Amino acid sequence: MGRQEMGTGYGQLRWVVLLLAVAVILPTVCLLWFMSQVVKNERLAVRQKLINVYQEQLVRTVKQTDDKWSKRCKLLETTVNPNAHPYQMFVTAIGGSFCDGLIIYDAAGKYLYPISSSDAENPAEPPRAFNDAWQLELVDREFARAAELYEQIASNADDYTRLTALIGKSRCLARLNMPDLAIETCRQAAFSPLQEQGNAAVLTLIGNAKLLILKYTAGNEKYGSLFEESLQGLTSMLYTPNKAGFSLPAEQNLFVAQKAVELLQQNPPRGDNNAQSALARLQKLISAEELSIRLAEYVHGNAAFHTWPTGTLRRLPAEKELVYGLIHKAPSVTFLAILSAKSVSSVLADYENSFVDSCVDYRILDDSGRLIAGIEQPEGEPFAADAVAKHFPGWKVELYFKGGDAFKKAASERITVYVWTGMLVISLILVCGAFAAKAIANQVKLNKLKNDFIATVSHELKTPLASMRVLVDTLLEGSYRNQQQVIEYLQLISTENVRLSRLIDNFLTFSRMERNKKAFSVVRADPAAIARAAADAVKTKFNGGRCKFVVDIAPNLPDVLADHDAIVTVLVNLLDNAYKYSYDDKHIELKVSAKNGGVEFSVCDNGVGLSRRSISKIFKRFYQVDQSLSRRAGGCGLGLSIAKFIVDAHNGSISVESKLNQGSIFIVRLPSR
């Protein structure tokens, strides 16, 4: 019957737990689904908002770039004078940072800049005497005779031949270790008045003469002023036409400029605070002229310019360089401004400024798909693209979210709020479900215990009632031998009556405990009197069998604040348990002593003892070590729980020390007054 009751209880518990699980899991799953949809929709919404914002920003940046480029082209048009000398146009364009190089054509498509030596006016054929002089100088190495021959040539010759002969004589004198004469002779050519009126060939000789003087005088303090004068004169020739409108050919100008930079770096002018800025300007012009000379090889004439709109940028057909050209047309000349990829990238700086510190990356590609600016290897697909500007035909700019899904960062804060709110709700559902499950489980368990209790009480009540009924029927029927047997039957009826009364009292006490209506009259009480009262209550029972009962009360015990009858009930329950669970040759001891500022009551027995598992449950309601209805010791499992309830109400404690088959010690501690 016990197992049937248990099965019914656990079966009910399974259905209740299943129903509760459905009540918790179903709304939790629905909430999780709802949260996932909210997060998904939020990400999509944020993504679309970001796309709209950055597309608008991209449109604004395209317009800014167009405006800036138009102003740049307009400034080039108004600043560079098409009627000036080509070198002046070049210096103005490069100095104003309009471009990195410049090629200038006339109306017929002929180069105006850069002009090479082959395109310049060729000098007349040198006299035959130069062949003899060069033979003596360069082959025979007879420098004295060569110097005399150069002198003879210079005395009766045109300007170009005279300058050439003076430079040759200077070289021979230097080889003869006659530096002063060599410098003086070279000086006649380097500082010739022909510098202001001579053609490109004459200017080339004068520039070479100045370089030769600089070579002779470098590091010589004696000629320090001459060195600086020659260096200044050399730099003044660079990128500057003379009064007759002639200038050095481009490659000669470049060569002289490079040598001048080397000399300036090695021998900076004394007392010139602007030397560094002048040197930087000269280096910038050199780089621009190198680029212009190289690109002039690939861009011939102006036939290609007929279909090239003014102000638009196109890639130039250079073999190894990524450079671009910008056409500007004037009535008499056509400019081809050359820009490197780096310069174009700086022109497009508005894109970097617009998208810096944002959650997007950008890249700009030219009309051939080459990367000009931005990230090299973006992740994912571009979410927005547009033309760079109307002056950049075929160019495009693309926008990418950083990391492929950078928009998630923008949505993370709002999504976090949703997630945490959902998790909080789910946690509350789970916690409430857990508490409800625990409460229901406890209730089901309590119902099972009550059912077991009813079964136990029924069994415990039936046993004495059945015994009493048999004894009473026997007496009524007169089925006894003598008066002594009648007395024995009456004593048995009295014993069963006491047992029945004890069961009923425990049941009523438990009922009051359940309703929390048990009130105690706490006053000063003598612990010795309490112990003697408990001993007197069980003395008759203990003296009736093989039981040794010892009461040990220490002298001079302090009073305790307690309900005398309630504590007696506690001790009687403990003594009764000790008697029930000590089967043969019982040895029970009640000891009272003062300890740790209080009074300690201990009940010792030599009974069956308790397991560790039973010790942890012994004070629970309805718990019985032996739960079978055929157990040797009767009871309903309420005695110890009642005892603990009473002791706790007195701010005391009750504990047990026990080992299987070795007995138990129950200890009640009450505080003294």
JOJOPE-V485944 format. One line per field, one symbol per residue. ss: DSSP state (@ for helix, = for strand, . for the rest). Layout:
ss->???
//
This chain:
ss->.@@@@@@@@@@@@@@@@@@@@@@@@@@@@@@@@@@@@@@@@@@@@@@@@@@@@@@@@@@@@@@@@@@@@@@@@@@@@@@......@@@@@@@@@@.....======....===...............@@@@@@@@@@@...@@@@@@@@@@@@@...@@@@@@@@@@@@@@@@@...@@@@@@@@@@@@..@@@@...@@@@@@@@@@@@@@@@@@...@@@@@@@@@@@@@@@@@............@@@@@@@@@@@@@@@@@........@@@@@@@@@@@@@@@@@@@@@@......@@@@@.....===.......=======...========@@@@@@@.@@@@@@@....======.....====.........====........======@@@..@@@@@@@@@@@@@@@@@@@@@@@@@@@@@@@@@@@@@@@@@@@@@@@@@@@@@@@@@@@@@@@@@@@@@@@.....@@@@@@@@@@@@@@@@@@@@@@@@@@@@@@@@@.......===.@@@@@@@@@@@@@@@@@...=======......===.@@@@@@@@@@@@@@@@@.....==========..=======.......@@@@.......................@@@@@@@@@@@...=======...==========.
//
